[in-house]
């Protein structure tokens, strides 16, 4: 307290009574700010200010500062809107296409393209191509991604990712043509091409998910006596699940689109309807094959998004 005294020096109290008065003022003044001295009620400065937060009360009373409790983020829930919005859209799309197709006035060439259950056959082939190719992508990319994050093989990770990038950067139709020359016409060449084309998202996300884990968590697990396999299965993989599932979802949608090119290698699929509509210049057949491909891609993406929410470990949120 230097204000108002010559030389800027504080004056000492001249006796025990005055010293006691100074101590009393220093103790009461910070807490009585805005409080009426006679009634003890809040004065004009505090009117409408509301209750004092607990952390502020602790600071005013001379106690330790107490931080407010952390905000708890609500857990993600699969709402009815998420469950029903896209399926309803798909139903409307398919119904509108069917009504338009019935009134399109098909000639004999268009009827031959869809006769004898050809549409269901091509749709079933398309689904088989997508499921089988994605299965092989998973059994190749996830174990390889785990190996590339281990200490001995970690230096080889950039080279492996680069090779996978080359596979996806190659035009799908050109890759399929090369595989047909090597493996011959049939579903086998189409499956190999789809696996090569879709392995990158799962491999890259597996490596990224395992690398993003805090090393202190791994060290803590090892410190309590867990084996390397236990750390991988109970700590690392559960924490990497969100990124791995995102890669699987991307691979599924890629495979649905790439499967339309399997027709050019003799693999069948909905690409047969699309090519037939283009070759014969029959717009209804072309639209039917295209709409079914789009609807299948949207349906697969919706199912993968639900699996992503259901299989994510509790307590983990997508970044």
C-alpha positions as CSV (number, residue, x, y, z in Angstrom):
1,X,0.0,0.0,0.0
2,X,2.1,2.9,-1.3
3,X,-0.5,5.3,-2.7
4,X,-1.0,8.6,-0.9
5,X,2.2,8.4,1.3
6,X,5.3,10.4,0.6
7,X,8.2,8.5,-0.9
8,X,6.0,5.6,-1.8
9,X,6.7,3.8,1.5
10,X,4.0,2.0,3.4
11,X,3.3,3.2,6.9
12,X,3.6,0.6,9.7
13,X,0.6,0.4,12.1
14,X,1.4,2.2,15.3
15,X,0.1,-0.3,17.8
16,X,-1.6,-3.7,18.3
17,X,-5.1,-2.2,18.0
18,X,-4.3,-0.5,14.7
19,X,-2.5,-3.7,13.4
20,X,-5.6,-5.8,14.3
21,X,-7.8,-3.3,12.4
22,X,-5.6,-3.5,9.3
23,X,-5.6,-7.3,9.4
24,X,-9.4,-7.3,9.8
25,X,-9.8,-5.0,6.8
26,X,-7.5,-7.1,4.6
27,X,-9.4,-10.2,5.5
28,X,-12.9,-8.8,5.0
29,X,-12.5,-6.5,2.1
30,X,-12.0,-9.0,-0.7
31,X,-14.9,-11.1,0.4
32,X,-17.3,-8.2,1.1
33,X,-17.0,-6.7,-2.4
34,X,-20.5,-5.9,-3.5
35,X,-22.1,-6.9,-0.2
36,X,-24.0,-4.5,2.0
37,X,-22.2,-4.1,5.3
38,X,-25.3,-3.8,7.4
39,X,-27.6,-6.5,6.0
40,X,-25.0,-8.9,4.5
41,X,-27.1,-9.1,1.3
42,X,-25.7,-8.7,-2.2
43,X,-25.4,-5.0,-3.1
44,X,-26.1,-3.4,-6.5
45,X,-22.9,-4.7,-8.0
46,X,-23.9,-8.3,-7.3
47,X,-27.6,-8.1,-8.0
48,X,-28.6,-10.7,-10.4
49,X,-25.1,-12.2,-10.5
50,X,-26.4,-15.6,-9.3
51,X,-24.7,-18.1,-7.1
52,X,-20.9,-18.1,-6.8
53,X,-19.3,-21.0,-8.6
54,X,-17.7,-23.6,-6.3
55,X,-14.2,-23.0,-7.7
56,X,-14.6,-19.2,-7.2
57,X,-15.8,-19.7,-3.7
58,X,-12.8,-21.8,-2.9
59,X,-10.5,-19.1,-4.2
60,X,-12.1,-16.4,-2.2
61,X,-12.0,-18.3,1.0
62,X,-8.3,-18.9,0.6
63,X,-8.6,-22.6,-0.3
64,X,-7.2,-24.3,-3.3
65,X,-8.5,-23.6,-6.7
66,X,-10.9,-26.3,-7.9
67,X,-11.2,-26.8,-11.6
68,X,-14.7,-27.4,-13.0
69,X,-15.6,-31.0,-13.8
70,X,-14.8,-32.0,-17.4
71,X,-17.6,-32.0,-19.9
72,X,-18.7,-35.5,-20.7
73,X,-19.3,-36.0,-24.4
74,X,-22.5,-38.0,-25.0
75,X,-22.0,-41.4,-26.4
76,X,-22.8,-41.9,-30.1
77,X,-26.1,-43.6,-30.6
78,X,-27.6,-45.1,-33.7
79,X,-30.7,-42.9,-34.0
80,X,-33.9,-43.9,-35.9
81,X,-33.0,-41.2,-38.5
82,X,-29.6,-42.9,-39.3
83,X,-31.3,-46.3,-39.5
84,X,-34.2,-45.3,-41.8
85,X,-33.2,-42.3,-43.9
86,X,-30.9,-44.0,-46.4
87,X,-33.0,-47.2,-46.8
88,X,-36.1,-45.0,-47.4
89,X,-34.2,-43.1,-50.0
90,X,-33.1,-46.3,-51.7
91,X,-36.7,-47.7,-51.7
92,X,-38.0,-44.5,-53.3
93,X,-35.2,-44.6,-55.9
94,X,-35.9,-48.2,-56.8
95,X,-39.6,-47.8,-56.9
96,X,-39.3,-44.7,-59.2
97,X,-37.0,-46.6,-61.5
98,X,-39.3,-49.6,-61.6
99,X,-42.3,-47.4,-62.5
100,X,-40.3,-45.6,-65.2
101,X,-39.0,-48.9,-66.5
102,X,-42.6,-50.4,-66.8
103,X,-43.7,-47.4,-68.8
104,X,-40.7,-47.2,-71.0
105,X,-42.1,-49.4,-73.8
106,X,-39.4,-52.1,-74.2
107,X,-38.8,-53.7,-77.6
108,X,-37.7,-57.3,-78.2
109,X,-33.9,-56.4,-77.9
110,X,-34.4,-54.8,-74.5
111,X,-36.6,-57.7,-73.3
112,X,-33.9,-60.2,-74.3
113,X,-31.4,-58.3,-72.2
114,X,-33.4,-58.7,-69.0
115,X,-35.2,-62.0,-69.8
116,X,-34.8,-65.4,-68.0
117,X,-33.8,-63.8,-64.7
118,X,-30.7,-62.1,-66.2
119,X,-31.1,-59.0,-63.9
120,X,-31.1,-61.1,-60.7
121,X,-28.2,-63.2,-62.1
122,X,-26.0,-60.2,-62.7
123,X,-27.0,-58.6,-59.4
124,X,-26.0,-61.8,-57.6
125,X,-22.7,-62.0,-59.5
126,X,-22.0,-58.4,-58.5
127,X,-22.6,-59.1,-54.8
128,X,-20.4,-62.2,-54.9
129,X,-17.6,-60.3,-56.6
130,X,-17.8,-57.5,-53.9
131,X,-18.0,-59.8,-50.9
132,X,-15.2,-62.2,-52.0
133,X,-12.8,-59.5,-53.1
134,X,-13.3,-57.6,-49.8
135,X,-12.7,-60.8,-47.9
136,X,-9.3,-61.3,-49.6
137,X,-8.5,-57.6,-49.0
138,X,-9.1,-58.0,-45.3
139,X,-7.0,-61.2,-44.9
140,X,-4.2,-59.6,-46.8
141,X,-4.2,-55.9,-45.7
142,X,-4.8,-56.1,-42.0
143,X,-2.1,-58.8,-41.1
144,X,0.3,-57.0,-43.5
145,X,-0.4,-53.6,-41.8
146,X,0.2,-55.2,-38.3
147,X,3.5,-56.6,-39.5
148,X,4.6,-53.3,-41.0
149,X,4.2,-51.6,-37.6
150,X,6.4,-54.1,-35.7
151,X,9.9,-53.0,-34.9
152,X,11.7,-55.3,-37.4
153,X,9.6,-54.6,-40.4
154,X,8.8,-50.9,-39.7
155,X,11.4,-49.6,-42.2
156,X,9.6,-51.5,-45.0
157,X,6.3,-49.8,-44.4
158,X,6.9,-46.9,-46.9
159,X,7.9,-49.3,-49.7
160,X,4.8,-51.4,-49.1
161,X,2.5,-48.4,-49.1
162,X,4.1,-47.2,-52.3
163,X,3.4,-50.6,-54.0
164,X,-0.2,-50.4,-52.9
165,X,-0.4,-46.9,-54.2
166,X,0.8,-48.1,-57.6
167,X,-1.9,-50.7,-57.6
168,X,-4.6,-48.1,-57.1
169,X,-3.1,-45.5,-59.3
170,X,-3.2,-47.9,-62.3
171,X,-6.5,-47.5,-64.3
172,X,-8.8,-50.3,-63.3
173,X,-9.7,-51.3,-66.9
174,X,-6.0,-51.4,-67.9
175,X,-5.1,-53.5,-64.8
176,X,-8.0,-55.9,-65.7
177,X,-6.8,-56.2,-69.3
178,X,-3.3,-57.2,-68.1
179,X,-4.7,-59.7,-65.7
180,X,-6.9,-61.3,-68.4
181,X,-3.8,-61.7,-70.5
182,X,-2.1,-63.4,-67.6
183,X,-4.9,-65.4,-66.0
184,X,-7.4,-65.7,-68.8
185,X,-11.0,-64.7,-69.1
186,X,-13.2,-65.3,-66.1
187,X,-14.1,-64.3,-62.6
188,X,-10.5,-65.0,-61.3
189,X,-8.9,-62.2,-63.2
190,X,-11.7,-59.8,-62.0
191,X,-11.2,-60.8,-58.4
192,X,-7.5,-60.3,-58.5
193,X,-7.9,-56.9,-60.1
194,X,-10.4,-55.8,-57.5
195,X,-8.2,-57.0,-54.6
196,X,-5.2,-55.1,-56.0
197,X,-7.3,-52.0,-56.5
198,X,-8.9,-52.0,-53.0
199,X,-6.0,-53.1,-50.7
200,X,-4.6,-49.6,-50.2
201,X,-7.3,-48.0,-48.0
202,X,-7.3,-50.9,-45.5
203,X,-3.5,-51.3,-45.5
204,X,-2.9,-47.6,-45.0
205,X,-5.6,-47.2,-42.3
206,X,-4.3,-50.2,-40.4
207,X,-0.8,-48.8,-40.4
208,X,-2.0,-45.3,-39.5
209,X,-4.3,-46.6,-36.7
210,X,-1.6,-48.6,-35.0
211,X,1.0,-45.8,-35.3
212,X,-1.4,-43.3,-33.8
213,X,-1.5,-45.2,-30.5
214,X,0.1,-43.4,-27.6
215,X,3.4,-45.3,-26.8
216,X,2.9,-44.8,-23.1
217,X,-0.2,-47.0,-23.3
218,X,1.8,-49.8,-24.9
219,X,4.6,-49.4,-22.3
220,X,2.1,-49.4,-19.4
221,X,0.6,-52.7,-20.8
222,X,4.1,-54.2,-21.0
223,X,4.9,-53.0,-17.5
224,X,2.0,-55.0,-16.0
225,X,3.4,-58.2,-17.6
226,X,1.3,-58.5,-20.8
227,X,3.0,-60.3,-23.7
228,X,3.4,-58.8,-27.1
229,X,0.4,-60.8,-28.4
230,X,-1.7,-59.6,-25.5
231,X,-0.7,-56.0,-26.0
232,X,-1.6,-56.3,-29.7
233,X,-4.9,-58.0,-29.1
234,X,-6.1,-56.1,-26.0
235,X,-4.6,-52.6,-26.4
236,X,-3.4,-51.8,-29.9
237,X,-6.0,-53.4,-32.2
238,X,-9.0,-52.1,-30.1
239,X,-7.7,-48.6,-30.3
240,X,-7.0,-48.8,-34.0
241,X,-10.5,-50.3,-34.8
242,X,-12.1,-47.0,-35.9
243,X,-9.5,-46.3,-38.5
244,X,-9.4,-49.9,-39.7
245,X,-13.2,-49.9,-40.1
246,X,-13.1,-46.7,-42.1
247,X,-10.6,-48.3,-44.5
248,X,-12.9,-51.3,-44.9
249,X,-15.8,-49.1,-45.6
250,X,-13.9,-47.3,-48.3
251,X,-12.7,-50.6,-49.8
252,X,-16.3,-52.0,-50.0
253,X,-17.5,-49.0,-51.9
254,X,-14.5,-49.2,-54.2
255,X,-15.2,-52.8,-54.9
256,X,-18.9,-52.2,-55.8
257,X,-17.8,-49.6,-58.4
258,X,-14.9,-51.7,-59.7
259,X,-17.1,-54.8,-60.1
260,X,-18.9,-53.1,-63.0
261,X,-15.7,-53.5,-65.0
262,X,-15.6,-57.3,-64.3
263,X,-17.8,-57.8,-67.4
264,X,-15.0,-56.8,-69.7
265,X,-12.9,-59.7,-68.3
266,X,-15.7,-62.2,-68.3
267,X,-16.5,-61.8,-64.6
268,X,-20.2,-60.9,-65.0
269,X,-21.9,-58.5,-62.7
270,X,-24.1,-55.5,-63.4
271,X,-21.6,-54.2,-65.9
272,X,-23.2,-56.7,-68.3
273,X,-26.5,-54.7,-68.3
274,X,-24.7,-51.4,-68.6
275,X,-22.6,-52.7,-71.6
276,X,-25.6,-54.3,-73.2
277,X,-27.6,-51.0,-73.0
278,X,-24.7,-49.1,-74.5
279,X,-24.0,-51.6,-77.3
280,X,-27.6,-52.0,-78.3
281,X,-28.5,-48.4,-77.6
282,X,-31.3,-49.3,-75.3
283,X,-31.6,-46.6,-72.6
284,X,-33.9,-48.5,-70.2
285,X,-31.4,-51.4,-69.9
286,X,-28.6,-48.9,-69.4
287,X,-30.5,-47.0,-66.7
288,X,-31.5,-50.2,-64.9
289,X,-27.9,-51.4,-64.6
290,X,-26.7,-48.0,-63.5
291,X,-29.4,-47.5,-60.9
292,X,-28.9,-50.9,-59.4
293,X,-25.1,-50.3,-59.2
294,X,-25.7,-46.9,-57.4
295,X,-28.3,-48.4,-55.1
296,X,-26.0,-51.3,-54.2
297,X,-23.1,-48.9,-53.5
298,X,-25.3,-46.8,-51.2
299,X,-26.7,-49.8,-49.4
300,X,-23.2,-51.3,-48.8
301,X,-22.0,-47.9,-47.5
302,X,-25.0,-47.7,-45.1
303,X,-24.4,-51.2,-43.8
304,X,-20.7,-50.4,-43.3
305,X,-21.5,-47.2,-41.4
306,X,-23.7,-49.2,-39.1
307,X,-21.0,-51.8,-38.6
308,X,-18.6,-49.0,-37.9
309,X,-20.8,-47.7,-35.1
310,X,-21.6,-51.1,-33.6
311,X,-18.1,-52.5,-33.7
312,X,-16.3,-49.5,-32.3
313,X,-15.1,-50.2,-28.7
314,X,-17.0,-48.3,-26.0
315,X,-15.4,-45.0,-25.0
316,X,-13.8,-44.4,-28.4
317,X,-15.0,-41.5,-30.6
318,X,-14.1,-40.9,-34.2
319,X,-11.5,-38.2,-34.4
